[in-house]
């Protein structure tokens, strides 16, 4: 007769941070897919740039101010994002709530400036291949930004309800991790969309 050893695992945590969290791996997979989408769109842009002697095609380069303002806001947003991340790891509910509200407001402000950016591209999406690829890339990143804003707003609401349990702090750290990807994705796109047409 074999003896079976049974261990009580009831005291083990049901959540973790970073790689110990299932949603973190989901975010990594999502970022890999989005990164590949950006890579394909950038490749299409650079191909069109290489085969057209006149670039941008039939349009002036985009106005610099909307994208530049966004770069400044994105870079400054790293500070409250990291503060929120650290507060979540300490499970400091008051600071997490404040941080999520700030990050939600930053996301809304960035979407407003993104509207200005679309208006200042100096081309329509159906004007030329240049217009199409620029609107595609900007649209992809706007979807990226709006997705994170939606996640941040939902987390903010949850942290003001009875759902503000220890497990949710892990979700906040995953959200902060994803925001860093949103920021890093914008920097090369800004150079591509706003500065390459000026070369």
C-alpha positions in Angstrom: 0.0 0.0 0.0 1.4 3.4 -1.0 1.3 6.3 1.4 -0.1 9.5 0.0 1.3 12.8 1.3 -1.2 15.6 1.4 -0.1 19.1 1.9 -2.2 22.0 3.0 -1.6 24.9 0.6 -4.5 27.0 1.9 -2.1 29.6 3.3 -0.4 30.2 -0.1 -1.1 33.5 -1.8 -3.7 33.5 -4.6 -1.9 36.3 -6.5 1.6 37.5 -7.2 3.5 40.4 -8.6 5.4 40.6 -11.9 6.3 37.2 -13.4 4.5 35.5 -10.5 1.2 36.9 -11.8 -0.8 35.3 -14.6 -2.1 38.6 -15.9 1.5 39.9 -16.1 2.2 37.1 -18.6 -1.0 38.0 -20.4 0.2 41.6 -20.6 3.6 40.4 -21.9 1.8 38.4 -24.7 -0.4 41.4 -25.5 2.7 43.7 -25.7 4.5 41.2 -28.0 1.5 41.1 -30.4 1.2 44.9 -30.3 4.9 45.3 -30.8 4.8 43.1 -33.8 1.9 45.2 -35.2 3.9 48.3 -34.7 7.0 46.7 -36.3 4.9 45.8 -39.4 3.4 49.3 -39.7 6.9 50.9 -39.3 8.2 48.5 -42.0 5.4 49.6 -44.3 6.2 53.3 -43.6 9.9 52.9 -44.2 9.3 50.9 -47.4 7.0 53.7 -48.8 9.6 56.3 -47.7 12.4 54.4 -49.5 10.5 54.0 -52.8 9.1 57.5 -53.0 11.5 60.3 -53.9 8.9 62.8 -52.8 8.1 62.4 -49.0 5.7 63.1 -47.7 3.6 62.5 -50.8 1.4 65.5 -51.6 1.5 67.0 -48.1 3.5 69.1 -45.8 5.1 67.4 -42.8 2.9 67.2 -39.7 2.9 70.1 -37.3 5.4 69.3 -34.5 3.7 70.7 -31.5 1.0 68.1 -30.7 3.4 65.1 -30.9 6.1 67.0 -29.0 3.7 68.0 -26.2 2.7 64.3 -26.0 6.3 63.2 -25.7 6.8 65.6 -22.7 3.6 64.3 -21.0 4.5 60.7 -21.6 7.9 61.1 -20.1 6.6 63.0 -17.1 3.9 60.4 -16.6 6.6 57.9 -15.7 6.9 59.5 -12.3 3.3 59.2 -11.1 3.1 55.8 -12.8 6.1 54.5 -10.8 4.8 56.0 -7.6 1.5 54.2 -8.1 3.4 51.0 -8.9 5.4 51.2 -5.6 2.3 52.1 -3.6 0.5 49.0 -5.0 3.4 46.8 -4.0 3.0 48.2 -0.4 -0.8 47.8 -0.7 -1.2 51.5 0.2 -4.8 51.9 -0.8 -5.0 55.7 -0.4 -1.9 56.3 -2.6 -3.0 53.8 -5.1 -6.3 55.5 -5.5 -4.7 58.9 -5.9 -2.1 57.5 -8.4 -4.8 55.8 -10.5 -6.9 59.0 -10.6 -3.8 60.9 -11.8 -2.9 58.3 -14.4 -6.5 58.3 -15.7 -6.4 62.1 -16.1 -3.1 61.9 -17.9 -4.6 59.3 -20.3 -7.6 61.6 -21.0 -5.3 64.6 -21.6 -3.2 62.5 -24.0 -6.3 61.5 -25.9 -7.2 65.1 -26.3 -3.8 66.0 -27.6 -4.0 63.0 -29.9 -7.1 64.5 -31.4 -5.1 67.7 -32.1 -2.4 65.5 -33.6 -4.8 63.9 -36.1 -6.0 67.4 -37.0 -2.4 68.6 -37.6 -1.1 65.7 -39.8 -1.6 67.9 -42.9 -2.9 64.9 -44.8 -6.1 62.8 -44.9 -6.0 59.0 -44.6 -7.3 58.7 -48.2 -5.0 61.3 -49.7 -2.0 59.1 -50.6 0.0 56.1 -49.4 1.7 58.5 -47.0 -1.6 59.6 -45.5 -2.8 56.0 -45.2 0.3 54.7 -43.4 0.5 57.8 -41.1 -3.1 57.5 -40.1 -2.7 53.7 -39.6 0.3 54.1 -37.3 -1.3 56.9 -35.3 -4.5 55.0 -35.1 -2.7 51.9 -33.8 -1.1 53.9 -31.0 -4.3 55.7 -30.2 -6.0 52.3 -29.8 -3.0 51.3 -27.6 -3.5 54.4 -25.4 -7.3 54.1 -25.2 -7.0 50.5 -24.2 -4.7 51.3 -21.3 -6.9 54.3 -20.3 -9.9 52.0 -20.2 -8.0 49.5 -18.0 -6.8 52.3 -15.7 -10.3 53.8 -15.3 -11.8 50.3 -14.5 -9.0 49.7 -11.9 -9.7 53.2 -10.4 -13.3 52.4 -10.0 -12.6 49.0 -8.5 -10.2 50.5 -5.9 -13.1 52.7 -4.6 -15.4 49.7 -4.1 -15.5 46.5 -2.1 -13.3 44.9 -4.8 -10.2 46.7 -3.5 -8.7 43.5 -2.2 -5.0 42.5 -2.1 -5.4 40.8 -5.5 -6.3 44.1 -7.2 -2.9 45.6 -6.1 -1.2 43.1 -8.4 -3.5 44.2 -11.2 -2.4 47.8 -10.6 1.3 46.8 -10.9 0.5 45.0 -14.2 -1.3 48.2 -15.4 1.8 50.3 -14.5 4.0 47.9 -16.3 1.9 48.1 -19.4 1.9 51.9 -19.3 5.6 51.9 -19.6 5.2 50.0 -22.8 2.7 52.6 -24.1 5.3 55.3 -23.4 8.2 53.4 -24.9 6.2 52.6 -28.0 5.4 56.3 -28.7 9.0 57.6 -28.7 10.1 55.9 -32.0 6.7 56.5 -33.5 7.1 60.2 -32.7 10.5 60.3 -34.5 9.1 58.4 -37.5 5.9 60.4 -37.9 7.1 63.9 -37.0 10.8 64.0 -37.9 11.4 61.6 -40.8 9.2 63.7 -43.1 11.5 66.6 -42.4 14.7 64.7 -43.5 
